[in-house]
Amino acid sequence: MNIEFVTNDYLLAWYLLFKPSFSEELQNLKVKLYQNYSKQYMLLEKENIEILKYNNDFIPDDDTIYNLVFESDVFQKIKRETDHHRQFLMRIWDTNNKKVKDLLKTILRFEIKDAFKIIVVHPKLDTIEYMRTNPKKNISWGKADDQDDEIRTLMRIIYTLVKYELGSFQKENREIVSSILDLAITNELQTLVTGSSKYQEGFKNLKLLKRQLYPYFLMYLGADREELVSYMMRDNMPFDIDKYPIEKELRKVDLYGFIDFCCKNQKYIIKLNNLDKI
C-alpha cells in the first residue's frame, strides 16, 4: 500500500467556490465572482467529479473563474496553509507507515497493493471524498480535527483506504462492514500502534453493533477461551464467555472471510432485543 499526498489547485478552488465559506475574505470573493460571472460560476457546479477523477490530467473547458480565484490574495493564503497541512499528513505517514503496514497486514491477512493519491485540501473545508468506481484511487482530504491527534488521523486515513479497497463488498450489510472496519482499524490497529486499548473509540452509532461482533472479532484475531478474558480486561469490553462457542475456523480466514461469516450468521450474532442491555 503506497500513499502519495498531493495538492491540486483546481480542486482546492472548486471547494472554496462551492463549500461553505470559512472566512469573510473568501465569502467576499465568492459573492463578487457570482455577481460578475454567474453563468460561468454555476457551470462549474459538478466539475469536482472530473477533477477528482483525473487530478493532474484535468483541463477545464473554461478557466475564467479558476484563474480569477488563483490570482486572489485569499487563495494564495489558503494554498500556503493547504501546503502546510499536506506536509503534516506526509510527516505522520512517513514516520509510521512501516510499522502500520506490517500490523495492518497481520490484521487484514491480505496485503493492499494499490497506490492511493490523497489530494489534500484546506482542513477547514472538513471533507473526505472519493469515487468508488475510480481505478486511480484518488481521495480528497482535509479534516478540521486532523492535527488534534496524529495517530487518530492516521487511523482515519487507513480506515478510508481499506474501505475504498473493499468497495461494494457486502454492500447490503454496510453497517456490519463499517463496524468490522472500525474494530479492525480504529480499535485493534490503533491499540497495537499506541500500546494502549482504543476500544472505546470509534463511530458512536455503531457502538452497540460492535459490542455484538466483538467476541467473534477476538476469535478472528486467534484468541482462545483463556485469551478472551485477557482481551476483555484490556479493552474493558465484558461479555459472557460461556455463551460463545469458539469458532476456530475464523483464525484461518482473512477480513473478507470474517465479514462474510458475520453477515451470513447475523441472525444469531446480532441479538437486537438485547442491544440496550450490553
Buried (B, 14 or more C-beta within 10 A) or exposed (E): BEBEBBBBBBBBBBBBBBBEBBEEBBEEBBEEBBEEBEEBBEBBEEBBEBBBBBBEEBEBEEBBBBEBBBEBEBBEBBBEEBEEBBEBBBEBBEEBBEEBBEBBEEBBBEEBEEEBBBBBBBBBBBBBBBBEEBEBBBBBBBBEEBEEEBBBBBBBBBBBBBBBBBEEBBEEBEEBBBBBBBBBBBBBBBBBBEEEBBBEBBBEEBBBBBBBBBBBBBBBBEBEEEEBEEBBEEBEBEBEBEEBEBBEEBBEBEBBBBBBBBBEEBEEBBEEEEEEEB
